Amino acid sequence: MKILLSAAAVAIGASFIPAPAQAQNCALRTDMVTALKFRHDESQVSAGLQNADVMVEVFASPNTGTFTILLTRTDGVSCIIAAGTNWAEVSALPVGVPG
């Protein structure tokens, strides 16, 4: 099974709450997803709930190697908390096998 190792990035950004000065990194989720697809060829590759009000989403592209991590709130607004290049999928190691 392939998994994506985004735990470190999610752990760092999971408790991040965007400040007003960072509002330019936020938009309606539908607009954000459309922009990520058309500008960077990114699609959602994983997601999880931070709490009842916030979902952490990872978008990535195997074609461009780019990735974006979003926090999406219940009001439908998504904010970019991380983005970068050289995204790679890795195989999960069995429990107990050093990696």
HELIX and SHEET records of a PDB file:
HELIX    1   1 ALA A    7  GLY A   13  1                                   7    
HELIX    2   2 PRO A   20  ASN A   25  5                                   6    
HELIX    3   3 ARG A   29  HIS A   40  1                                  12    
SHEET    1   A 2 LYS A   2  ILE A   3  0                                        
SHEET    2   A 2 VAL A  90  SER A  91 -1                                        
SHEET    1   B 5 CYS A  26  LEU A  28  0                                        
SHEET    2   B 5 VAL A  77  GLY A  84 -1                                        
SHEET    3   B 5 PHE A  67  ARG A  73 -1                                        
SHEET    4   B 5 VAL A  54  ALA A  60 -1                                        
SHEET    5   B 5 SER A  43  ASN A  51 -1                                        
END                                                                             
